[in-house]
Amino acid sequence: MKDQKLGKILIIDDNEDLLKAAKIFLKRHFEQVDTESNPGLIPILMVNEQYDVILLDMNFTKDVSSGQEGFYWLDRILTIDSSAVVVLITAYGDVTTAVKAIKEGATDFVLKPWENEKLLATLHAALKLRKSKIEVIQLKDQQQQLLQDMDRKFKDIIGQSASMQKVFETIDRVAATDANVLILGENGTGKELVARAIHRNSKRHREAFVGVDLGSITSSLFESELFGHKKGAFTDAKEDRAGRFEQANKGTLFLDEIGNIPLTLQAKLLATLQNREVTRVGTNKSIPVNIRLVSATNMALHSMVHENSFRQDLLYRLNTIEITLPPLRERQEDIPLLANHFIDIYSKKYNKDIRKAGEALIKRMQKYHWPGNIRELQHSIERAVIMSKHSVLQPEDLFTQNHILPEKQDEMVSLEHLNIEDVEKILIRKALQKHNGHITRAAEELGLTRSSLYRRLERYGL
Ligand SMILES: Nc1ncnc2c1ncn2[C@@H]1O[C@H](COP(=O)(O)OP(=O)(O)OP(=O)(O)O)[C@@H](O)[C@H]1O
């Protein structure tokens, strides 16, 4: 198979003979070779074509050999396209100018008169560089896009109820301070959303927001996850590793499910917060850290202090400011807003033409208990949008599906009509209701680990 010719080259030189010869030779190796003797046309040429490599002479005016013109045009080219790859054509013996040009942003230089093979090798290397520069730009764009999407995703905290307005006011007042914030609330009430909003509105918003879900880390890994470790500190410590505290340096550390932190580690966490330094597992050296701490839990931390399963001094460190998120069933006026917000999102996502939730559905939703709070509402709406044939969602779009079961016992379908999955869903829902959405206790009652209960909640959209 014949090699495919790649690369668009622009040559700028006032010597027409040189341009002609170079074009004839290079056309055999590259996709496109344009030549121009007037450097003043560079900006227009660059607008009309995306050149991969620009071969640029240093001197254009007769009898001038200072290279000043070359530097001027090099600067213009890089201003127009900071990822342009410029190879300079310099006179034999003028290595000082060439070195200076590279410092100013040129990629390489070729000496005049050149040997064709050397020129070819230089241009191929330059082309490779251009390709990787473009890849880097594309990756950066993608990352930017992802960050923007994330930002948008977490920007919309919906809520007009008095209790949510109070939450917004508190976020406004505390975000700019460095005060530690403890967010309390049942599962799915938006604790992480609020933590991110605090970070986004703080002085640290350009730095990292590092979240750790303490509910999903096994207790043996707690310490190394938070504080890091030295290679060899324990069997699986294959290399030195920074913990989440260090990763969040200068930014915000979000400790989710803080109620899960074992008593033995609570003292170390307290010392870290007091001294503002961490000690990696397996070392004695303290590393200073500068973090803003936001923590969250669905557990009753204050009662845990009374039961001696959570240290009071640690609680006082965490809750300089306390924000309690109300469960969804206690702010029914937000239900229509939330439902229509998610209908909008999922109609777009799944390309459906669903306008809103009908009145009967809203009424039905306002009577429902929502043990999984907004997460449950969100998942139910997503499923209803996918399945519904109506342009205005009706009660049966949400409430006849297996995943949302009637709350009242007498509305329940008898066991003989259910399969194992249905029964599992009923049991999980009952356990969650009994323990007020408290995952650890519900998991204990069901004989499941927290993570396998989480997996089921995710699978069933509970
Ligand atoms: N007020 C709100 N407006 C819009 N979406 C919300 C709101 N509150 C929560 N959500 C959405 O509900 C889902 C659950 O929210 P989030 O993860 O913040 O809850 P959580 O309290 O941290 O849950 P968990 O206790 O299970 O960790 C997310 O998809 C979030 O975007």
The ligand as an SDF file (V2000), in Angstrom:
LIG
                    3D

 31 33  0  0  0  0  0  0  0  0999 V2000
  -32.2350   20.4560   45.8230 N   0  0  0  0  0  0  0  0  0  0  0  0
  -31.8760   19.6740   44.7900 C   0  0  0  0  0  0  0  0  0  0  0  0
  -32.1050   20.0960   43.5380 N   0  0  0  0  0  0  0  0  0  0  0  0
  -31.7860   19.3180   42.4770 C   0  0  0  0  0  0  0  0  0  0  0  0
  -31.2160   18.1100   42.5820 N   0  0  0  0  0  0  0  0  0  0  0  0
  -30.9530   17.6490   43.8070 C   0  0  0  0  0  0  0  0  0  0  0  0
  -31.2620   18.4080   44.9700 C   0  0  0  0  0  0  0  0  0  0  0  0
  -30.8760   17.7010   46.0390 N   0  0  0  0  0  0  0  0  0  0  0  0
  -30.3590   16.5520   45.5880 C   0  0  0  0  0  0  0  0  0  0  0  0
  -30.3840   16.5120   44.2430 N   0  0  0  0  0  0  0  0  0  0  0  0
  -29.9210   15.3900   43.3770 C   0  0  0  0  0  0  0  0  0  0  0  0
  -30.2120   14.1910   44.0810 O   0  0  0  0  0  0  0  0  0  0  0  0
  -29.1280   13.2670   44.0110 C   0  0  0  0  0  0  0  0  0  0  0  0
  -28.6130   12.9630   45.4090 C   0  0  0  0  0  0  0  0  0  0  0  0
  -27.9820   14.1130   45.9470 O   0  0  0  0  0  0  0  0  0  0  0  0
  -26.6650   14.0330   46.8530 P   0  0  0  0  0  0  0  0  0  0  0  0
  -25.7470   12.9530   46.3540 O   0  0  0  0  0  0  0  0  0  0  0  0
  -26.1070   15.3880   46.9940 O   0  0  0  0  0  0  0  0  0  0  0  0
  -27.3450   13.5460   48.2160 O   0  0  0  0  0  0  0  0  0  0  0  0
  -26.6450   13.0850   49.5730 P   0  0  0  0  0  0  0  0  0  0  0  0
  -27.4830   13.6220   50.6680 O   0  0  0  0  0  0  0  0  0  0  0  0
  -25.1940   13.4460   49.5540 O   0  0  0  0  0  0  0  0  0  0  0  0
  -26.8290   11.5150   49.4790 O   0  0  0  0  0  0  0  0  0  0  0  0
  -26.1010   10.3400   50.3510 P   0  0  0  0  0  0  0  0  0  0  0  0
  -26.4600   10.6090   51.7750 O   0  0  0  0  0  0  0  0  0  0  0  0
  -26.7540    9.1010   49.8370 O   0  0  0  0  0  0  0  0  0  0  0  0
  -24.6460   10.4490   50.0690 O   0  0  0  0  0  0  0  0  0  0  0  0
  -28.0740   13.9240   43.1410 C   0  0  0  0  0  0  0  0  0  0  0  0
  -28.2230   13.4410   41.8230 O   0  0  0  0  0  0  0  0  0  0  0  0
  -28.4040   15.3990   43.2190 C   0  0  0  0  0  0  0  0  0  0  0  0
  -28.0100   16.0510   42.0400 O   0  0  0  0  0  0  0  0  0  0  0  0
  1  2  1  0
  2  3  1  0
  2  7  2  0
  3  4  2  0
  4  5  1  0
  5  6  2  0
  6  7  1  0
  6 10  1  0
  7  8  1  0
  8  9  2  0
  9 10  1  0
 10 11  1  0
 11 12  1  0
 11 30  1  0
 12 13  1  0
 13 14  1  0
 13 28  1  0
 14 15  1  0
 15 16  1  0
 16 17  2  0
 16 18  1  0
 16 19  1  0
 19 20  1  0
 20 21  2  0
 20 22  1  0
 20 23  1  0
 23 24  1  0
 24 25  2  0
 24 26  1  0
 24 27  1  0
 28 29  1  0
 28 30  1  0
 30 31  1  0
M  END
$$$$
